[in-house]
Amino acid sequence: MRGLESFKSGAWLTRERLIVYPRLFLALFLAASVLWIALSSNGRDLTGKPLGADFLNVYAAGVMAVRGQAAEVYDWAAQYAVEKEAMGGETPFYNWPYPPPFLGIASLFAGFSYPLALALYVAAGALIFIAVLRRSLPRTKGALWALLAFPGVFVNAINGQNGFLTTALLAGGFSLLQNAPVAAGALLGCLVYKPQFFVLVPFVLFLGHQKKVALAACAMAAVLCLASFLVFGGEVWRAFFASAPLTQHIVLEDGNTGWQKIQSVFSVVRSLGGGLALAYATQGLCALVSLVVAVAIWRRDAAFEIKASALVVAALLVTPYVLDYDLVILAVPLALSARRIFETQSAAPYEKSLLALLWLLPFLARGVGSLAVVPTPFVLGAFLVVCWRSASARPSR
């Protein structure tokens, strides 16, 4: 009973643990990264995969866009040929699933060798991530250490993924929302390159009395889509829509990505042997409940940090295709919730312990998923309930 009460109040999360454990994790991650790079050869790790493997499709797409082959990035054979060209021989295939607006970012790295492009991509993303997230942190000793040591940072970086940009856009948009709604919407609209996370944001904001932000987000998304049409041509959009069903079938429905990597309710059902119809139905129910809860929280007179945290968590719960490296965006609710707790000196029951679990989640998700089922939807669902209870109990400041 004493242990349960400590978990409920968060008393076990002492000041000393908050200072020491992040430093230990950061040292562990840095050592693992140095070892991973030191044991690599010709840009490949010990398994033969490229370093920062998921960046390879970004790099190849950028090269093809610069060559005037933008529409061919959705042709798997053509893209694979460029990936092999970049890595010098056989390499696993990494398809390009992103909509055309992201080709603009990919093109920026086409003029460098793959290793240098990867280093610049990860470094630039990490710097932007840290610069933006620092504004959301509580002003307390150890907060920056906790951010730097957040396992989501390591998982995203080692995979060469774009989660740093996604997180920075979310955090930046939320930081401007109250004082500069149009600028906030413009930043959030840039999330159109990651449509599975973008689609919920303007919808919830529009229904949650933030119409100006929502409309600005939609306008920016439209501008980016139009710009990609003008720069890369209409054929690239036709190719994107034509390739989407194949990507959905191979990457998501057949589980070729690995059910332990996909962190959704859909993945839980499929990993337990459920069919496609059941998986989609369960995911749809999860999405509907998450949407309703998020909208209800935004329509309440609740603290802004609670609203923003709920929206990020709901965005992760709505999509069937969310990977463990996407969990780096949990840095947003972690920072905002910690700041609110620090400033108000109060937290909802189980909130502190759930925040600690959210912090650890990117480190645990894939491993637990390999042994049983991915824990992410259950942890996120529990945190969304806490957001709901906090929104119901606390007036805004």
C-alpha positions as CSV (number, residue, x, y, z in Angstrom):
1,M,0.0,0.0,0.0
2,R,2.8,2.4,0.8
3,G,4.4,1.7,-2.6
4,L,1.0,2.4,-4.4
5,E,0.6,5.7,-2.5
6,S,4.1,6.7,-3.4
7,F,3.3,6.0,-7.1
8,K,0.0,7.9,-6.8
9,S,1.6,11.0,-5.3
10,G,4.9,10.8,-7.2
11,A,6.8,11.0,-3.9
12,W,9.3,8.4,-5.2
13,L,10.4,10.9,-7.8
14,T,12.8,12.7,-5.5
15,R,14.9,15.7,-6.4
16,E,18.0,13.6,-6.2
17,R,16.6,11.1,-8.7
18,L,15.6,13.9,-11.1
19,I,19.1,15.2,-11.1
20,V,21.1,12.0,-11.1
21,Y,19.2,9.6,-13.4
22,P,19.0,11.9,-16.5
23,R,22.8,12.4,-16.3
24,L,23.3,8.6,-16.1
25,F,21.0,8.0,-19.1
26,L,22.8,10.8,-21.1
27,A,26.2,9.2,-20.4
28,L,24.8,5.8,-21.4
29,F,23.3,7.1,-24.7
30,L,26.5,9.1,-25.6
31,A,28.7,6.0,-24.9
32,A,26.4,3.8,-27.0
33,S,26.4,6.4,-29.9
34,V,30.2,6.6,-29.9
35,L,30.5,2.8,-29.9
36,W,27.9,2.5,-32.6
37,I,29.8,4.9,-34.9
38,A,33.2,3.5,-34.0
39,L,32.2,-0.1,-34.9
40,S,30.7,1.0,-38.2
41,S,32.4,0.6,-41.5
42,N,31.9,2.5,-44.8
43,G,28.8,4.2,-43.3
44,R,27.2,0.9,-42.2
45,D,26.7,-0.5,-38.7
46,L,27.4,-4.0,-37.6
47,T,24.2,-5.3,-39.1
48,G,25.0,-3.9,-42.5
49,K,22.4,-1.1,-42.3
50,P,23.3,2.4,-43.1
51,L,24.0,4.7,-40.1
52,G,20.9,6.7,-39.4
53,A,19.1,4.2,-41.7
54,D,15.8,6.1,-42.0
55,F,17.6,9.1,-43.4
56,L,18.6,7.2,-46.5
57,N,15.2,7.7,-48.1
58,V,15.4,11.4,-47.3
59,Y,18.8,11.6,-48.9
60,A,17.9,9.7,-52.0
61,A,14.7,11.7,-52.4
62,G,16.6,14.9,-52.2
63,V,19.1,13.8,-54.8
64,M,16.4,12.7,-57.1
65,A,14.5,16.0,-56.6
66,V,17.6,18.0,-57.5
67,R,18.1,15.9,-60.6
68,G,14.6,16.7,-61.8
69,Q,13.3,13.2,-60.9
70,A,10.9,14.3,-58.1
71,A,8.0,12.1,-59.2
72,E,10.2,9.1,-59.3
73,V,10.8,9.1,-55.6
74,Y,7.5,7.2,-55.3
75,D,8.8,4.6,-57.8
76,W,10.4,2.1,-55.4
77,A,12.8,0.6,-58.0
78,A,14.0,4.0,-59.1
79,Q,14.5,5.2,-55.5
80,Y,16.2,2.0,-54.5
81,A,18.7,2.5,-57.3
82,V,19.7,5.9,-55.9
83,E,19.9,4.5,-52.4
84,K,22.3,1.8,-53.6
85,E,24.2,4.5,-55.5
86,A,24.6,6.6,-52.3
87,M,25.7,3.6,-50.2
88,G,27.9,1.9,-52.8
89,G,26.4,-1.5,-53.2
90,E,23.6,-3.5,-51.7
91,T,21.6,-2.0,-48.9
92,P,18.2,-2.5,-47.4
93,F,15.5,-0.6,-49.1
94,Y,13.8,2.4,-47.3
95,N,10.8,3.8,-49.2
96,W,9.9,7.4,-49.3
97,P,6.3,7.8,-47.9
98,Y,6.2,11.5,-47.3
99,P,4.1,14.0,-49.2
100,P,5.8,16.4,-51.7
101,P,6.3,19.4,-49.4
102,F,9.0,17.5,-47.5
103,L,11.1,17.2,-50.7
104,G,12.1,20.8,-50.1
105,I,13.9,19.9,-46.9
106,A,15.3,16.7,-48.4
107,S,16.8,18.7,-51.3
108,L,18.9,20.8,-48.9
109,F,21.1,17.8,-48.2
110,A,21.6,16.5,-51.7
111,G,24.9,18.2,-52.3
112,F,26.7,16.4,-49.6
113,S,28.0,12.9,-49.1
114,Y,25.6,10.6,-47.2
115,P,27.7,10.6,-43.9
116,L,28.1,14.4,-43.9
117,A,24.4,14.9,-44.9
118,L,23.3,12.7,-42.0
119,A,25.5,14.5,-39.5
120,L,24.2,17.9,-40.7
121,Y,20.6,16.6,-40.7
122,V,20.7,15.2,-37.1
123,A,22.8,18.1,-35.7
124,A,20.5,20.8,-37.2
125,G,17.4,19.0,-36.0
126,A,18.8,18.6,-32.5
127,L,19.8,22.2,-32.2
128,I,16.4,23.4,-33.4
129,F,14.8,21.0,-31.0
130,I,16.8,22.1,-28.0
131,A,16.4,25.8,-28.8
132,V,12.6,25.7,-29.1
133,L,12.0,23.2,-26.2
134,R,14.0,25.2,-23.7
135,R,11.3,27.9,-23.8
136,S,8.8,25.3,-22.5
137,L,10.9,23.9,-19.7
138,P,10.4,24.7,-16.0
139,R,13.0,27.1,-14.6
140,T,14.5,24.5,-12.3
141,K,17.9,22.9,-11.9
142,G,18.1,19.7,-14.0
143,A,15.3,20.5,-16.5
144,L,17.7,20.9,-19.4
145,W,19.5,17.7,-18.4
146,A,16.2,15.8,-18.4
147,L,15.5,17.1,-21.9
148,L,19.0,16.3,-23.3
149,A,18.8,12.8,-21.7
150,F,15.2,12.1,-22.9
151,P,15.4,8.7,-24.6
152,G,13.3,9.9,-27.4
153,V,16.2,12.1,-28.5
154,F,18.5,9.2,-28.7
155,V,16.0,6.9,-30.5
156,N,15.2,9.6,-33.1
157,A,18.8,10.6,-33.7
158,I,20.1,7.0,-34.1
159,N,17.4,6.3,-36.6
160,G,18.1,9.4,-38.6
161,Q,14.5,10.5,-38.3
162,N,12.6,13.8,-38.5
163,G,11.1,13.8,-35.0
164,F,13.2,16.8,-34.0
165,L,11.5,19.0,-36.6
166,T,8.0,17.7,-35.7
167,T,8.6,18.4,-32.0
168,A,10.0,21.8,-32.6
169,L,7.1,22.8,-34.8
170,L,4.6,21.6,-32.2
171,A,6.4,23.3,-29.3
172,G,7.0,26.5,-31.3
173,G,3.4,26.7,-32.4
174,F,2.1,26.2,-28.9
175,S,4.5,28.8,-27.5
176,L,3.1,31.4,-29.8
177,L,-0.5,30.4,-29.7
178,Q,-1.7,32.8,-27.1
179,N,0.1,36.0,-28.2
180,A,0.7,35.4,-32.0
181,P,-2.0,33.0,-33.2
182,V,-1.3,33.5,-36.9
183,A,2.4,32.8,-36.5
184,A,1.5,29.8,-34.3
185,G,-0.8,28.5,-37.0
186,A,1.9,28.9,-39.6
187,L,4.3,26.8,-37.6
188,L,1.7,24.1,-36.9
189,G,0.7,24.1,-40.6
190,C,4.2,23.1,-41.5
191,L,3.4,19.7,-40.0
192,V,1.6,18.9,-43.2
193,Y,4.8,17.0,-44.2
194,K,3.8,14.5,-41.4
195,P,0.1,14.3,-42.2
196,Q,-0.8,11.6,-39.7
197,F,0.1,14.1,-36.9
198,F,-1.1,17.2,-38.7
199,V,-4.7,16.2,-39.5
200,L,-5.9,16.3,-35.9
201,V,-4.3,19.6,-34.9
202,P,-6.4,22.2,-36.8
203,F,-9.6,20.2,-36.3
204,V,-9.2,20.2,-32.5
205,L,-8.0,23.8,-32.4
206,F,-11.0,25.0,-34.5
207,L,-13.5,23.3,-32.3
208,G,-11.5,24.3,-29.2
209,H,-12.1,28.1,-29.7
210,Q,-8.8,28.7,-31.6
211,K,-10.3,29.3,-35.0
212,K,-7.6,31.8,-36.1
213,V,-4.8,29.4,-35.3
214,A,-6.6,26.5,-37.1
215,L,-7.3,28.6,-40.2
216,A,-3.7,29.8,-40.3
217,A,-2.5,26.2,-40.0
218,C,-4.7,25.1,-42.9
219,A,-3.6,28.1,-45.0
220,M,0.1,27.4,-44.4
221,A,-0.4,23.7,-45.3
222,A,-2.1,24.7,-48.5
223,V,0.7,27.1,-49.3
224,L,3.3,24.4,-48.8
225,C,1.4,22.0,-51.0
226,L,0.9,24.5,-53.7
227,A,4.6,25.5,-53.6
228,S,5.6,21.8,-54.0
229,F,3.2,21.6,-57.0
230,L,4.8,24.7,-58.6
231,V,8.4,23.6,-57.9
232,F,8.2,19.9,-58.5
233,G,5.3,19.7,-60.9
234,G,1.8,18.1,-60.7
235,E,3.1,14.6,-61.6
236,V,4.8,14.4,-58.1
237,W,1.4,14.6,-56.5
238,R,-0.2,12.1,-58.8
239,A,2.7,9.7,-58.0
240,F,2.3,10.3,-54.3
241,F,-1.4,9.4,-54.2
242,A,-0.8,6.5,-56.5
243,S,1.9,5.0,-54.2
244,A,-0.1,5.5,-51.0
245,P,-2.1,2.3,-51.1
246,L,1.0,0.2,-51.7
247,T,2.8,1.9,-48.8
248,Q,-0.2,1.3,-46.6
249,H,-0.4,-2.3,-47.5
250,I,3.3,-3.2,-47.3
251,V,4.5,-1.0,-44.5
252,L,1.5,-1.0,-42.2
253,E,-1.0,-3.7,-42.8
254,D,1.4,-6.6,-43.5
255,G,3.6,-5.5,-40.6
256,N,6.8,-5.5,-42.6
257,T,8.0,-2.6,-40.4
258,G,7.7,-4.8,-37.3
259,W,4.7,-4.8,-34.9
260,Q,7.2,-4.0,-32.1
261,K,8.1,-0.8,-33.8
262,I,4.6,0.4,-34.6
263,Q,3.2,2.0,-31.4
264,S,-0.5,2.1,-32.1
265,V,-3.7,0.2,-31.1
266,F,-3.7,-1.1,-34.6
267,S,-0.3,-2.8,-34.0
268,V,-1.5,-4.3,-30.7
269,V,-4.5,-5.9,-32.4
270,R,-2.4,-7.2,-35.3
271,S,0.4,-8.5,-33.1
272,L,-2.2,-10.5,-31.1
273,G,-3.4,-12.1,-34.3
274,G,-6.4,-9.9,-35.0
275,G,-7.5,-9.3,-38.6
276,L,-7.4,-6.1,-40.6
277,A,-11.1,-5.3,-40.0
278,L,-10.8,-5.7,-36.3
279,A,-7.5,-3.7,-36.2
280,Y,-9.0,-0.8,-38.1
281,A,-12.2,-0.8,-36.1
282,T,-10.3,-0.8,-32.8
283,Q,-8.0,1.9,-34.1
284,G,-11.0,3.9,-35.3
285,L,-12.7,3.7,-31.8
286,C,-9.4,4.8,-30.2
287,A,-9.1,7.7,-32.6
288,L,-12.7,8.8,-32.0
289,V,-12.4,8.7,-28.2
290,S,-9.1,10.5,-28.3
291,L,-10.6,13.2,-30.6
292,V,-13.6,13.7,-28.4
293,V,-11.5,14.0,-25.2
294,A,-9.0,16.4,-26.8
295,V,-11.8,18.6,-28.1
296,A,-13.6,18.6,-24.7
297,I,-10.4,19.6,-22.9
298,W,-9.7,22.5,-25.4
299,R,-13.3,23.7,-24.8
300,R,-12.8,23.8,-21.1
301,D,-11.4,26.6,-19.0
302,A,-8.2,24.6,-18.3
303,A,-4.6,25.5,-18.1
304,F,-2.9,25.9,-21.5
305,E,-0.2,23.3,-20.7
306,I,-2.9,20.7,-20.1
307,K,-4.6,21.5,-23.4
308,A,-1.4,21.4,-25.4
309,S,-0.3,18.1,-23.7
310,A,-3.6,16.5,-24.4
311,L,-3.5,17.5,-28.1
312,V,0.0,16.0,-28.6
313,V,-1.0,12.7,-26.9
314,A,-4.2,12.5,-28.8
315,A,-2.3,13.0,-32.1
316,L,-0.2,10.0,-31.3
317,L,-3.2,7.9,-30.4
318,V,-5.3,8.8,-33.5
319,T,-3.0,7.4,-36.1
320,P,-2.4,3.7,-36.8
321,Y,1.1,4.4,-38.0
322,V,3.3,5.8,-35.2
323,L,6.8,4.5,-34.7
324,D,8.9,4.4,-31.5
325,Y,11.1,7.2,-32.9
326,D,8.0,9.4,-33.2
327,L,7.7,9.4,-29.5
328,V,10.3,12.1,-29.3
329,I,7.3,14.5,-29.6
330,L,6.4,13.5,-26.1
331,A,9.0,16.1,-25.1
332,V,6.3,18.7,-25.5
333,P,3.8,17.4,-22.9
334,L,6.7,16.4,-20.7
335,A,8.1,19.9,-20.7
336,L,4.8,21.7,-20.4
337,S,3.4,19.4,-17.7
338,A,6.6,19.7,-15.7
339,R,6.5,23.5,-16.0
340,R,2.9,23.6,-14.8
341,I,3.6,21.3,-11.8
342,F,6.7,23.3,-10.9
343,E,4.9,26.7,-11.1
344,T,1.7,25.6,-9.3
345,Q,3.4,23.1,-6.9
346,S,0.5,20.7,-7.5
347,A,-0.2,17.6,-9.7
348,A,-3.1,15.3,-10.3
349,P,-3.0,11.8,-8.8
350,Y,-0.5,9.6,-10.7
351,E,0.5,12.5,-12.9
352,K,4.2,12.6,-11.8
353,S,4.6,8.9,-12.1
354,L,3.0,8.8,-15.5
355,L,5.3,11.6,-16.7
356,A,8.3,9.6,-15.6
357,L,6.9,6.6,-17.6
358,L,6.3,8.9,-20.6
359,W,10.0,10.0,-20.3
360,L,11.1,6.3,-20.3
361,L,8.7,5.2,-23.0
362,P,10.8,5.6,-26.1
363,F,13.5,3.5,-24.4
364,L,11.1,0.7,-23.4
365,A,8.6,0.6,-26.2
366,R,10.3,-1.5,-28.8
367,G,11.8,-4.0,-26.3
368,V,8.5,-4.5,-24.4
369,G,6.7,-4.9,-27.8
370,S,9.1,-7.6,-28.8
371,L,8.4,-9.6,-25.6
372,A,4.6,-9.0,-25.4
373,V,2.7,-6.1,-26.9
374,V,3.7,-2.5,-27.3
375,P,2.8,-0.5,-24.2
376,T,2.5,2.9,-25.8
377,P,-1.3,3.1,-26.4
378,F,-2.0,2.1,-22.8
379,V,0.4,4.6,-21.3
380,L,-0.7,7.4,-23.6
381,G,-4.4,6.6,-22.9
382,A,-3.7,6.7,-19.1
383,F,-2.0,10.1,-19.5
384,L,-4.9,11.5,-21.6
385,V,-7.3,10.5,-18.7
386,V,-5.0,12.4,-16.3
387,C,-5.2,15.4,-18.7
388,W,-9.0,15.1,-18.7
389,R,-9.2,15.0,-14.9
390,S,-6.8,17.9,-14.5
391,A,-8.8,20.0,-17.0
392,S,-11.9,19.2,-15.1
393,A,-10.4,20.2,-11.8
394,R,-8.2,23.2,-12.5
395,P,-9.1,26.6,-13.8
396,S,-6.8,28.3,-16.3
397,R,-4.2,30.8,-15.1
